[in-house]
Amino acid sequence: MPTTPHDEFRALELLAGTPYGRVSVSMRALPFVTVARHIVVDGPAGSPAHVLLRLHGGFGYAQACDGTVVAYGADNLADRREGDESVWTVQFVGMARVFRPSPAELELFGRPPHSADGAPFIPEYLCIEPQFITLHHLEGVPARRAAHSA
């Protein structure tokens, strides 16, 4: 079923309400997925919104993504409250470019993590103009309770 402009707007609105997602790309002909902090910002006058990502520079992922088409996705799976039986996922693809965020964008990202895999966190940033946005919504999904072993 094709995505409507309303669905795309709603997808970006949901994306803006959650801080982290996953970026996927091929690196040396192998796929990889990594976590990224994201914010949604208005594009330049007359252009659509952009999604800005903050990644750990020590992994080299931002450089691998620069100038390539990436997939990005986020959801509310970890953020549901007791009794919330609504699950959504947002995915899109787009060309990623390394960029330097403005002071206002840095403030929107908030404080970066202290470390990544035990090494000091070195922020690198990507800008993506979302294309082919999909939004999926599931209703009546019971929250999973953690199993406790005795």
HURANOR-V694532 format. One record per backbone hydrogen bond with DSSP energy under -1.0 kcal/mol. NH is the residue of the N-H (numbers start at 1). CO is the residue of the C=O. If there is no record, write none. Layout:
BEGIN
NH_CO ; NH_CO
END
This chain:
BEGIN
8_4 ; 9_5 ; 10_6 ; 11_7 ; 12_8 ; 13_9 ; 14_10 ; 15_11 ; 16_12 ; 18_15 ; 21_36 ; 22_73 ; 23_34 ; 24_71 ; 25_32 ; 27_30 ; 30_27 ; 32_25 ; 34_23 ; 36_21 ; 37_54 ; 38_19 ; 39_52 ; 41_50 ; 47_44 ; 50_41 ; 51_128 ; 52_39 ; 53_126 ; 54_37 ; 55_124 ; 57_122 ; 59_56 ; 60_57 ; 64_60 ; 65_61 ; 66_62 ; 67_96 ; 68_65 ; 70_94 ; 71_24 ; 72_92 ; 73_22 ; 74_90 ; 76_88 ; 84_81 ; 87_138 ; 89_136 ; 90_74 ; 91_134 ; 92_72 ; 93_131 ; 94_70 ; 96_68 ; 97_127 ; 99_125 ; 106_102 ; 107_103 ; 108_104 ; 109_105 ; 110_106 ; 116_119 ; 119_116 ; 121_114 ; 124_55 ; 126_53 ; 127_97 ; 128_51 ; 131_93 ; 134_91 ; 136_89 ; 138_87 ; 141_85
END
